[in-house]
Amino acid sequence: VCSSDLNDSVSSGIETTILSYTTVGALRIAQVVAWGTYDGEFLIRQNGTIVGGGRTSGADRTLNVTYAATIPTSLGDVITVTILEYGPGLQQFRCNLIGE
């Protein structure tokens, strides 16, 4: 299972959702890959609770988080990935959520 999304109007200093996925059955989140035109802090939430995340930088603008102990979900859970972008003006971000 893979979900992918794009947000091309992320403002600086405002936490913005770049992916929202409602599970259609039991799923185990195995990996999140996120990237953009600038750097910032990514947060992964399950039903509003932070379960993971990371930060990118000018030297590495791709966040690749692989969970050895996958994150279990249930039917109807809402998984969101947000970005708090630190750059000037509007930036573009993408995210892949990979589950098993």
Secondary structure as GFF3:
##gff-version 3
##sequence-region A 1 100
A	DSSP	beta_strand	2	10	.	.	.	ID=ss1
A	DSSP	beta_strand	16	22	.	.	.	ID=ss2
A	DSSP	beta_strand	27	36	.	.	.	ID=ss3
A	DSSP	beta_strand	40	46	.	.	.	ID=ss4
A	DSSP	beta_strand	49	55	.	.	.	ID=ss5
A	DSSP	beta_strand	62	73	.	.	.	ID=ss6
A	DSSP	beta_strand	78	85	.	.	.	ID=ss7
A	DSSP	beta_strand	91	99	.	.	.	ID=ss8
###
